[in-house]
Amino acid sequence: MATGHTPAPKNCRTAIEAEDANDWVKAQGIEFNGLVELGVLDCGYTKQQLKDLNISNYDTPIPIGDYYELKFDSQGEIEKHKTRMAIKGHKGNMQKGKHFDKTFAATPRENTARLLCALVVLLNLFRGAFDIVKAYCWADRPAHQLLALKFPDGFQEYDKITGEELYIILRKSLYGDPQAGRLFGKARDKALMAKFNQDGWKCTRCR
């Protein structure tokens, strides 16, 4: 409210009834379609089809939540309407041993970061930084842990013949999944080890 702008909506209905509804609908589409194109969400399955595919939670698909945020420029003006879609992965929806296994994800130690900074100075190196768009979503879920999800509000689909509600198969990691960080870390390390152990490079993981 301090910006002088209406705050971001709390849910889908508020978003599509807002004065800037067109911007929010566009942001919703960008987020949802991006997840589909990336192969995270595989849409359009009946409960029977989920069962036939051995999706363990076919009878209790997990909801996807939609979350809204306004991005501002240096002048305090609205620069972007952003929607993030994530699994509602709290304990009421997802339990360890049923929906996921291990959740531990290794993070860099301060000593490792200091050592790298020292090497940059010693060897007169240059640092490069980059961002991975939808980082967690690049990691595949194990084949035996594919999950059934409900469509987010505003995106529901129904069978054209029977009228029954359709669902989504989660094939890659998604924010809100308790093991998303772990799966991404393993996928990232695998890619780095492959990239930097060829063409004369030698790379190992710090212990």
Backbone torsions as a table, in degrees:
resi	resn	phi	psi	omega
1	MET	NA	-27.7	-177.9
2	ALA	-63.4	-21.8	-179.7
3	THR	-78.0	-12.9	-175.9
4	GLY	86.9	3.5	179.9
5	HIS	-108.0	154.1	173.9
6	THR	-63.5	131.5	-178.2
7	PRO	-64.2	161.2	179.3
8	ALA	-61.1	144.7	-179.1
9	PRO	-65.6	157.9	-179.2
10	LYS	-92.6	-19.0	-177.8
11	ASN	-154.5	176.1	-175.2
12	CYS	-62.6	-44.5	-177.0
13	ARG	-61.5	-43.8	178.3
14	THR	-61.5	-37.9	-178.4
15	ALA	-65.3	-44.6	-175.7
16	ILE	-80.5	-7.6	175.6
17	GLU	-103.7	0.2	-178.2
18	ALA	-77.3	163.8	178.5
19	GLU	-62.5	-34.3	179.8
20	ASP	-99.3	37.2	-176.9
21	ALA	-56.1	-38.5	-178.7
22	ASN	-59.2	-38.8	179.7
23	ASP	-68.2	-39.3	179.8
24	TRP	-70.0	-39.5	178.1
25	VAL	-63.3	-40.1	177.5
26	LYS	-63.0	-42.7	179.6
27	ALA	-65.0	-38.0	176.6
28	GLN	-61.1	-46.3	-178.7
29	GLY	-63.1	-41.3	179.3
30	ILE	-61.2	-43.7	-178.7
31	GLU	-67.9	-51.6	-176.3
32	PHE	-64.6	-48.9	-178.5
33	ASN	-64.5	-32.5	177.1
34	GLY	-64.0	-39.6	178.8
35	LEU	-68.6	-35.5	177.9
36	VAL	-68.4	-46.3	-178.0
37	GLU	-64.7	-31.3	-179.8
38	LEU	-78.4	-9.5	178.7
39	GLY	87.1	11.5	178.7
40	VAL	-73.9	-46.2	-178.0
41	LEU	-108.6	126.2	177.1
42	ASP	-113.4	108.8	-164.7
43	CYS	-99.5	157.5	166.4
44	GLY	96.0	41.0	-178.4
45	TYR	-115.1	139.6	172.2
46	THR	-81.3	166.3	178.3
47	LYS	-62.6	-35.8	179.0
48	GLN	-65.6	-40.4	177.7
49	GLN	-64.6	-38.9	176.9
50	LEU	-61.7	-42.5	178.9
51	LYS	-63.3	-43.9	-179.9
52	ASP	-62.7	-28.1	179.8
53	LEU	-89.6	6.2	178.4
54	ASN	62.8	34.4	172.8
55	ILE	-76.6	116.9	-167.6
56	SER	-60.1	-36.5	-176.5
57	ASN	-103.3	36.3	-176.7
58	TYR	-57.9	-30.0	-176.4
59	ASP	-86.2	-15.4	179.6
60	THR	-135.3	69.7	179.0
61	PRO	-58.0	146.0	-176.5
62	ILE	-89.1	136.2	-179.7
63	PRO	-70.7	151.5	170.2
64	ILE	-105.2	129.7	177.7
65	GLY	-96.7	150.4	175.8
66	ASP	-115.7	134.8	-173.1
67	TYR	-130.1	139.2	-169.0
68	TYR	-120.2	144.0	-178.0
69	GLU	-149.8	142.0	174.6
70	LEU	-100.9	133.0	175.5
71	LYS	-103.4	137.5	-176.1
72	PHE	-117.3	149.7	175.7
73	ASP	-86.4	-176.0	-176.3
74	SER	-66.1	-17.2	179.6
75	GLN	-94.8	1.8	179.2
76	GLY	83.4	11.9	178.1
77	GLU	-94.3	151.9	-178.9
78	ILE	-65.0	125.0	-178.6
79	GLU	-104.1	-30.8	-173.8
80	LYS	-160.1	140.3	169.6
81	HIS	-96.8	124.2	-175.9
82	LYS	-122.6	133.7	174.4
83	THR	-117.7	134.0	175.4
84	ARG	-119.3	131.9	177.3
85	MET	-111.2	131.1	-175.9
86	ALA	-143.2	153.3	175.7
87	ILE	-67.3	140.3	171.5
88	LYS	-83.2	78.2	-169.1
89	GLY	-90.8	29.2	178.9
90	HIS	-71.8	172.2	-172.9
91	LYS	-62.2	-23.8	178.4
92	GLY	-70.8	-22.8	-178.5
93	ASN	-106.8	-31.1	-174.7
94	MET	-132.5	128.9	-180.0
95	GLN	-120.8	141.8	178.8
96	LYS	-63.8	137.8	-178.5
97	GLY	92.2	-18.8	178.1
98	LYS	-111.2	-50.4	-177.6
99	HIS	-102.8	-18.5	-178.8
100	PHE	-159.6	166.5	179.1
101	ASP	-113.1	-107.9	-177.8
102	LYS	-77.0	149.5	-179.8
103	THR	-122.1	-9.3	-176.4
104	PHE	-64.0	131.7	176.3
105	ALA	-129.5	121.7	-178.4
106	ALA	-66.3	141.4	176.2
107	THR	-125.4	154.7	-177.3
108	PRO	-63.1	143.0	174.0
109	ARG	-85.4	155.4	179.6
110	GLU	-60.5	-37.1	-179.1
111	ASN	-62.9	-35.8	178.2
112	THR	-65.5	-44.0	179.6
113	ALA	-62.5	-40.9	179.5
114	ARG	-65.9	-39.6	178.4
115	LEU	-62.4	-42.6	179.0
116	LEU	-64.8	-40.2	177.2
117	CYS	-61.1	-40.7	179.3
118	ALA	-64.4	-40.0	179.2
119	LEU	-65.8	-36.3	177.6
120	VAL	-59.2	-44.4	-179.9
121	VAL	-70.2	-47.2	-175.9
122	LEU	-61.2	-41.7	-174.6
123	LEU	-98.3	5.4	179.4
124	ASN	55.2	49.6	-178.4
125	LEU	-93.0	169.2	175.0
126	PHE	-116.7	143.7	179.9
127	ARG	-95.2	145.0	173.3
128	GLY	-125.2	142.2	179.4
129	ALA	-131.5	148.6	179.8
130	PHE	-155.1	165.0	179.3
131	ASP	-116.1	142.3	176.4
132	ILE	-101.5	115.0	-179.1
133	VAL	-66.0	130.3	-178.6
134	LYS	49.4	52.9	-170.8
135	ALA	-50.2	-54.5	-175.5
136	TYR	-58.8	-27.3	-172.6
137	CYS	-74.9	-3.7	179.0
138	TRP	-85.2	-12.3	-176.4
139	ALA	-92.0	130.2	178.1
140	ASP	-73.7	143.4	170.7
141	ARG	-81.3	144.0	176.3
142	PRO	-55.4	143.8	-175.2
143	ALA	-57.1	-31.8	-178.4
144	HIS	-84.5	-0.2	-178.2
145	GLN	-120.1	23.0	175.8
146	LEU	-64.1	140.9	-175.0
147	LEU	-121.0	152.1	173.3
148	ALA	-92.2	134.8	179.3
149	LEU	-125.8	154.0	170.7
150	LYS	-85.0	150.5	173.9
151	PHE	-64.9	145.7	174.8
152	PRO	-67.7	159.3	179.3
153	ASP	-53.9	135.4	178.8
154	GLY	90.5	-7.7	-177.4
155	PHE	-121.0	7.3	-175.8
156	GLN	-55.3	143.3	176.8
157	GLU	-125.8	150.6	-178.6
158	TYR	-134.7	148.1	178.7
159	ASP	-61.2	131.6	-175.5
160	LYS	-68.0	-22.6	-178.3
161	ILE	-97.4	-52.2	-175.1
162	THR	-89.8	-21.5	-178.2
163	GLY	80.3	1.5	-178.8
164	GLU	-74.3	151.8	-177.5
165	GLU	-66.8	141.9	178.6
166	LEU	-105.9	161.4	-174.0
167	TYR	-133.9	177.2	-175.0
168	ILE	-117.9	144.9	169.6
169	ILE	-101.8	126.6	176.6
170	LEU	-85.4	113.2	-176.3
171	ARG	-105.5	-15.8	176.3
172	LYS	-132.8	174.8	-179.3
173	SER	-67.6	152.0	176.8
174	LEU	-145.3	146.0	178.8
175	TYR	-53.8	140.7	-177.2
176	GLY	99.4	-18.6	176.8
177	ASP	-77.1	123.5	-176.7
178	PRO	-56.1	-27.0	-178.7
179	GLN	-104.0	12.8	-177.5
180	ALA	-60.9	-42.8	-179.4
181	GLY	-62.8	-40.2	179.6
182	ARG	-66.1	-45.8	-179.4
183	LEU	-63.7	-40.4	178.2
184	PHE	-64.9	-42.6	-179.8
185	GLY	-59.3	-41.7	179.2
186	LYS	-67.2	-40.8	179.0
187	ALA	-66.8	-41.3	178.4
188	ARG	-62.0	-47.7	-178.5
189	ASP	-62.9	-40.4	179.3
190	LYS	-60.9	-42.9	180.0
191	ALA	-66.7	-41.9	-179.7
192	LEU	-66.8	-42.0	-179.6
193	MET	-64.3	-36.8	178.4
194	ALA	-69.5	-42.5	-176.6
195	LYS	-67.0	-42.3	-171.8
196	PHE	-103.0	22.5	169.9
197	ASN	-124.4	45.4	177.0
198	GLN	-153.0	165.7	177.7
199	ASP	54.8	38.7	176.3
200	GLY	89.5	-6.1	178.7
201	TRP	-85.6	150.4	174.8
202	LYS	-133.9	122.4	-175.6
203	CYS	-132.3	134.5	173.7
204	THR	-133.2	159.5	178.2
205	ARG	-83.4	138.2	172.2
206	CYS	-68.0	143.3	178.5
207	ARG	-88.3	NA	NA
